[in-house]
Amino acid sequence: MSSDPDRDEDVPDLAELERIAVPGVVRRVPRYRAFIAAGAVVGLLVTLGLGLATLRPDEPGGLTAVLLVGLGLVTVGAVLGGLVAVIVESRS
């Protein structure tokens, strides 16, 4: 038994750790949530731009069409943001 009561018998000493240690590589991966959110925001901004450029106040159902197109563009933007994150991860 060792003279140090706080030392655990299963813990190797520094020389043993240096002998059995294997060098590792830190892999940085993108934050998927940020990429997807950025894509959704870009889709929303494109929707606002298209909506302000094409919406006429006297046109019935125009706002509904802009909202539906916006829903689609936000979804497409989020999917494209996720795809960009996957591509960035595959290259790292």
C-alpha positions as CSV (number, residue, x, y, z in Angstrom):
1,M,0.0,0.0,0.0
2,S,1.3,3.5,-0.8
3,S,2.1,6.1,1.8
4,D,-0.3,8.7,0.2
5,P,-3.9,7.9,1.3
6,D,-5.4,10.1,-1.5
7,R,-3.7,8.3,-4.3
8,D,-5.7,5.6,-6.0
9,E,-3.9,2.4,-7.0
10,D,-5.5,2.3,-10.4
11,V,-4.2,5.7,-11.5
12,P,-0.9,5.4,-13.4
13,D,2.0,7.7,-12.7
14,L,3.3,10.3,-15.2
15,A,6.0,8.0,-16.7
16,E,3.3,5.3,-17.4
17,L,1.0,7.9,-19.0
18,E,3.8,9.2,-21.2
19,R,4.5,5.6,-22.3
20,I,0.9,4.7,-23.2
21,A,-0.4,8.0,-24.4
22,V,-1.5,8.3,-28.0
23,P,-1.4,11.8,-29.7
24,G,-4.8,13.1,-30.7
25,V,-6.2,15.6,-33.1
26,V,-8.8,18.1,-32.1
27,R,-11.5,18.2,-34.8
28,R,-13.5,21.4,-35.1
29,V,-17.0,20.9,-36.4
30,P,-19.5,23.7,-37.3
31,R,-22.4,24.5,-35.1
32,Y,-25.3,23.2,-37.1
33,R,-27.9,25.3,-35.3
34,A,-26.1,28.5,-36.3
35,F,-25.8,27.5,-39.9
36,I,-29.5,26.5,-40.1
37,A,-30.7,29.7,-38.4
38,A,-28.5,31.8,-40.7
39,G,-30.0,30.1,-43.7
40,A,-33.5,30.7,-42.4
41,V,-32.8,34.4,-41.7
42,V,-31.4,34.8,-45.3
43,G,-34.7,33.2,-46.6
44,L,-36.7,35.6,-44.5
45,L,-34.8,38.6,-45.7
46,V,-35.2,37.4,-49.4
47,T,-38.9,37.0,-48.6
48,L,-39.2,40.6,-47.2
49,G,-37.3,42.0,-50.2
50,L,-39.5,40.1,-52.7
51,G,-42.7,40.9,-50.7
52,L,-42.0,44.6,-50.6
53,A,-41.0,44.7,-54.2
54,T,-44.0,42.8,-55.6
55,L,-46.9,43.3,-53.1
56,R,-49.7,45.6,-54.2
57,P,-52.2,46.9,-51.6
58,D,-55.2,46.5,-54.0
59,E,-54.4,42.9,-54.9
60,P,-56.6,40.4,-53.0
61,G,-54.7,37.5,-51.5
62,G,-51.3,39.1,-52.2
63,L,-50.3,38.9,-48.5
64,T,-51.2,35.2,-48.4
65,A,-49.1,34.5,-51.4
66,V,-46.1,36.4,-49.9
67,L,-46.5,34.4,-46.6
68,L,-46.6,31.1,-48.4
69,V,-43.6,32.0,-50.6
70,G,-41.8,33.2,-47.4
71,L,-42.5,29.9,-45.6
72,G,-41.0,28.1,-48.6
73,L,-38.0,30.3,-48.8
74,V,-37.3,30.1,-45.1
75,T,-37.4,26.3,-45.3
76,V,-35.1,26.2,-48.4
77,G,-32.7,28.6,-46.6
78,A,-32.6,26.5,-43.5
79,V,-32.0,23.3,-45.6
80,L,-29.2,25.1,-47.6
81,G,-27.6,26.3,-44.4
82,G,-27.6,22.8,-43.0
83,L,-26.1,21.6,-46.3
84,V,-23.3,24.2,-46.0
85,A,-22.6,23.0,-42.5
86,V,-22.3,19.4,-43.7
87,I,-19.9,20.5,-46.5
88,V,-17.8,22.5,-44.0
89,E,-17.6,19.6,-41.7
90,S,-16.6,17.1,-44.4
91,R,-13.7,19.4,-45.4
92,S,-12.4,19.7,-41.8
